[in-house]
């Protein structure tokens, strides 16, 4: 499986999962996720997947400044409906990282490690997403603005040709390269642009 090389340069997100620890799935329950894991889940790499990754990274760093985030003990709420735009994709990536799940999630063992109902859509909040620690109630609101890192001006006409089924092999390859070049900029080169990922309160 060959991914673009820059995937490996994106900082991973390390968490402790008490359920994984209890079931012997990971030493001390420590699990490290990589951007490629989010890509495998979504089936593609795009500004939306990259944004979900950055929002999770930002929120977890704020909530757990001096300890590992605890996977499965974080509530994730999204302002958009699950079927609105790309909200469902964002929720899937955030669920992968945090362990939060909607109605179909893990129901727990002996009343512990419950994951279902920790991922909620259509919540009236003042940002795209809110992350809340279940142990302390501390929360952080996060917004993502991909327009802060615009695509190459060559991308829209190429995309029109690719989607329209009239692009040749050279154009298809150029489109993919330009698409991932923007994702790379979002994740690595311009991830610290103040307007890209914002903590709202």
C-alpha positions as CSV (number, residue, x, y, z in Angstrom):
1,X,0.0,0.0,0.0
2,X,1.6,3.2,-1.1
3,X,0.5,6.5,0.4
4,X,2.0,10.0,-0.3
5,X,5.2,10.3,1.7
6,X,3.9,13.4,3.6
7,X,1.4,11.2,5.4
8,X,4.3,9.9,7.6
9,X,5.3,13.4,8.5
10,X,2.0,14.3,10.1
11,X,2.4,14.1,13.9
12,X,0.5,11.2,15.3
13,X,-2.1,11.3,18.1
14,X,-1.4,9.0,21.1
15,X,-4.1,8.1,23.6
16,X,-4.8,5.6,26.4
17,X,-7.8,3.3,25.9
18,X,-8.8,1.6,29.2
19,X,-10.9,-0.9,27.3
20,X,-7.9,-1.9,25.1
21,X,-5.8,-2.2,28.3
22,X,-8.4,-4.4,30.1
23,X,-8.8,-6.7,27.1
24,X,-5.0,-6.9,26.5
25,X,-5.3,-5.3,23.0
26,X,-2.5,-2.8,23.6
27,X,0.2,-2.5,26.3
28,X,-1.1,-0.2,29.0
29,X,-3.9,0.6,26.6
30,X,-1.6,3.1,24.7
31,X,-2.6,3.5,21.1
32,X,-1.1,5.8,18.5
33,X,-3.1,6.9,15.5
34,X,-1.6,8.2,12.3
35,X,-3.1,10.3,9.6
36,X,-3.0,7.2,7.3
37,X,-5.5,5.5,9.8
38,X,-8.0,8.3,9.1
39,X,-7.4,8.0,5.4
40,X,-8.0,4.2,5.6
41,X,-11.3,4.9,7.5
42,X,-12.5,7.5,5.1
43,X,-11.1,5.9,2.0
44,X,-9.6,9.1,0.8
45,X,-7.4,12.1,1.9
46,X,-9.0,15.5,1.5
47,X,-9.2,18.9,3.3
48,X,-12.2,17.5,5.3
49,X,-10.3,14.5,6.6
50,X,-7.3,16.7,7.3
51,X,-9.4,19.2,9.1
52,X,-11.0,16.6,11.3
53,X,-7.5,15.3,12.2
54,X,-6.3,18.8,13.1
55,X,-9.5,19.6,15.1
56,X,-9.0,16.4,17.2
57,X,-5.3,17.2,17.7
58,X,-6.0,20.7,18.8
59,X,-8.9,19.8,21.1
60,X,-7.1,16.9,22.8
61,X,-3.9,19.0,23.4
62,X,-6.1,21.6,25.1
63,X,-8.1,19.1,27.2
64,X,-5.1,17.0,28.2
65,X,-2.2,19.4,28.4
66,X,-0.2,17.3,30.9
67,X,-1.4,13.7,30.3
68,X,-2.4,11.3,27.6
69,X,-6.0,11.7,26.3
70,X,-8.3,8.9,27.5
71,X,-10.0,7.3,24.5
72,X,-13.5,6.4,25.2
73,X,-14.0,9.0,27.9
74,X,-14.5,12.0,25.5
75,X,-17.8,13.2,24.3
76,X,-17.8,14.7,20.8
77,X,-20.6,17.0,19.6
78,X,-21.0,18.3,16.1
79,X,-23.1,21.3,15.1
80,X,-24.1,19.9,11.7
81,X,-26.5,17.1,11.0
82,X,-24.9,13.8,10.2
83,X,-26.1,13.9,6.6
84,X,-25.3,17.6,6.1
85,X,-22.3,18.2,3.8
86,X,-19.2,16.5,5.1
87,X,-20.2,16.4,8.8
88,X,-20.6,12.6,8.7
89,X,-17.0,12.2,7.4
90,X,-15.8,14.5,10.2
91,X,-17.7,12.6,12.8
92,X,-16.3,9.3,11.6
93,X,-12.7,10.5,11.9
94,X,-13.3,12.1,15.3
95,X,-14.9,8.9,16.4
96,X,-11.9,6.8,15.3
97,X,-9.6,9.0,17.3
98,X,-11.6,9.6,20.5
99,X,-13.6,6.3,20.6
100,X,-16.9,8.3,20.7
101,X,-19.7,6.6,18.9
102,X,-23.3,7.2,18.1
103,X,-26.3,4.8,18.6
104,X,-24.5,1.8,17.1
105,X,-21.4,2.1,19.3
106,X,-20.1,-0.3,22.0
107,X,-22.5,-0.7,24.8
108,X,-19.9,-1.4,27.4
109,X,-19.0,-4.2,29.8
110,X,-20.6,-4.2,33.2
111,X,-21.6,-0.6,32.7
112,X,-18.1,0.5,32.0
113,X,-16.4,1.6,28.8
114,X,-19.6,2.6,27.1
115,X,-18.9,4.3,23.8
116,X,-22.4,4.7,22.3
117,X,-24.1,8.1,22.5
118,X,-20.8,9.8,22.9
119,X,-20.9,11.1,19.4
120,X,-23.8,13.5,18.7
121,X,-24.9,15.5,15.7
122,X,-27.1,18.5,15.2
123,X,-26.1,20.0,18.6
124,X,-26.7,23.8,19.2
125,X,-23.1,24.9,19.8
126,X,-21.2,28.0,18.8
127,X,-18.5,26.1,16.8
128,X,-18.2,23.2,14.4
129,X,-17.3,20.7,17.2
130,X,-17.2,20.4,21.0
131,X,-15.0,17.9,22.8
132,X,-15.8,17.2,26.5
133,X,-13.9,15.2,29.1
134,X,-16.3,12.9,30.9
135,X,-14.2,12.8,34.1
136,X,-13.9,16.5,34.6
137,X,-16.5,18.1,32.4
138,X,-13.9,20.3,30.8
139,X,-14.7,21.1,27.2
140,X,-13.3,22.9,24.2
141,X,-15.0,24.3,21.1
142,X,-13.2,24.0,17.8
143,X,-13.8,25.5,14.3
144,X,-12.1,24.6,11.1
145,X,-11.8,26.9,8.0
146,X,-10.2,25.1,5.1
147,X,-10.7,28.3,3.0
148,X,-7.7,29.7,4.9
149,X,-5.6,27.4,2.7
150,X,-7.0,27.8,-0.8
151,X,-6.3,25.3,-3.6
152,X,-4.1,26.0,-6.6
153,X,-6.0,28.0,-9.2
154,X,-5.2,25.1,-11.6
155,X,-7.3,22.7,-9.5
156,X,-10.9,23.7,-10.3
157,X,-10.7,23.3,-14.1
158,X,-8.8,20.0,-13.7
159,X,-11.4,18.8,-11.3
160,X,-14.2,19.7,-13.7
161,X,-12.5,17.6,-16.4
162,X,-11.9,14.7,-14.1
163,X,-15.4,14.6,-12.7
164,X,-16.8,15.1,-16.2
165,X,-14.9,12.0,-17.4
166,X,-13.0,13.8,-20.1
167,X,-9.6,14.2,-18.5
168,X,-6.7,12.1,-19.9
169,X,-4.2,10.2,-17.8
170,X,-1.8,13.2,-17.5
171,X,-4.6,15.5,-16.3
172,X,-5.9,12.9,-13.8
173,X,-2.4,12.5,-12.3
174,X,-2.0,16.3,-12.1
175,X,-5.3,16.6,-10.4
176,X,-4.4,14.1,-7.7
177,X,-1.1,15.7,-7.1
178,X,-2.6,19.2,-6.7
179,X,-5.3,17.8,-4.5
180,X,-2.8,16.2,-2.1
181,X,-0.5,19.2,-2.3
182,X,-3.3,21.2,-0.7
183,X,-3.8,18.6,2.0
184,X,-0.1,18.6,2.7
185,X,-0.2,22.4,3.1
186,X,-3.1,22.1,5.5
187,X,-1.5,19.4,7.7
188,X,2.1,20.5,7.6
189,X,3.1,23.7,6.0
190,X,0.2,26.0,7.1
191,X,-1.4,24.1,10.1
192,X,-0.4,27.0,12.3
193,X,-2.3,29.6,10.2
194,X,-4.4,31.4,12.9
195,X,-7.6,31.2,10.9
196,X,-7.4,27.5,9.9
197,X,-8.2,25.8,13.2
198,X,-9.7,28.0,15.9
199,X,-10.5,27.3,19.6
200,X,-13.7,29.1,20.4
201,X,-13.7,29.7,24.1
